[in-house]
Amino acid sequence: MAASTMLIRNGRPMGGAVADILIRDGRIAAMGAGLPAGDAVVEDATGAVVLPGLVEAHTHLDKSLWGMGWRKNDAGPGLLDKIDNERKLKRVLDIDPARQSARQAAVSVGHGSTHIRSHVDVDTDHGLWGIEGVMETRNAWRDMIDIEIVAFPQSGLLRRPGTLELMDAAMAAGAEIVGGLDPCAIDRDPKGHLDAVFGLCQKYGRPLDIHLHEPGEMGAFSMDLIFERTRALGMQGQVVVSHAFCLGAPDRDLVDPMIAALAELDIAIMTAARVSRTAPPVKRLLDAGIRVCSGSDGIRDTWGPYGTADMLECAMLVGMRNNCRRDEEVELAFHICSQGGADVMRLADYGLAVGKAADLVVVDGETITHAVVAHPPRRLVVKGGRVSARNGQCVRPAP
Ligand SMILES: [Zn+2]
């Protein structure tokens, strides 16, 4: 079904001069001053900033507790405590991945996200419950937001026999990306873990997006094994390292060679820019030509109470974590939450330009930096040429 024609009047694309944006058949057909409306539905942006759709490049749609009431978090202190706690509570609390992913997707749409990459748990207790649930949302909400699924061995891959077979089944079922997790710290078998996940990439011809929380020297060691496999298998441009806390180590002799290898192998970095951990230096990564994206990571889940799924707020957090103060630096943080995510997810149709998909956000503000630091409710969100949210609310109610 062809989308209707829409004319967004008096917006300021990327915070610049006032222009109209004509949308036809889900694409941006023209941009410029004083475009004729013809039979188009007119939306008046009254001078607000118009941005391309925001890109939530790392979250966990299957596990948010959004809309389930407040639950006191009394998980144990360690990483494995939190992993085991979550796996146990999924059935106890009925954290239904289909319902919860739809709820979080609706919140994301309200905040102007048009694309999500979600890691989704695969484990021997719950099998493909998460994958099937998020796939249900991916299909039912595809007119509102694009969702890409990473099969994610949250409980470890080799330490829990049977998980690798389930990961294989998740890829066969249609997950787009192979995930992985801390090859040394969780699986305690870095070679085995990485050979297994890279093996799945080879089998299905799919990219890798691996969680790497390992700090300092341990993280650098895992990075080196990732570099080795990326090079040997010719997977340049098809690997993302998420979090990469080790890149935030103060030792330049440790970090600089990793940045050089990331650039050489075109390996992308996802940073959620948490204040509680070391974080990759995004300005240095971007200067080296490395693709960088960001994401909310888990929001309101059994891991922790934080998160809003607002990628403008996320840009502010990236900016704060990286000491971005000048407007052009804050714009880098915005880039990471928009075009940067599109670069990592290889979204060819992305951008505020004629011929690109009509995925855009209208938000009050004088400039991009102003919109990032104030991140007021989005006035209008358009996905594929249709209005998907108004005044911060998705037009479709969540379940
Ligand atoms: Zn994550």
Residues whose N, C-alpha, C, O or C-beta is under 5 A from the ligand:
A	BS01	ZN	D297
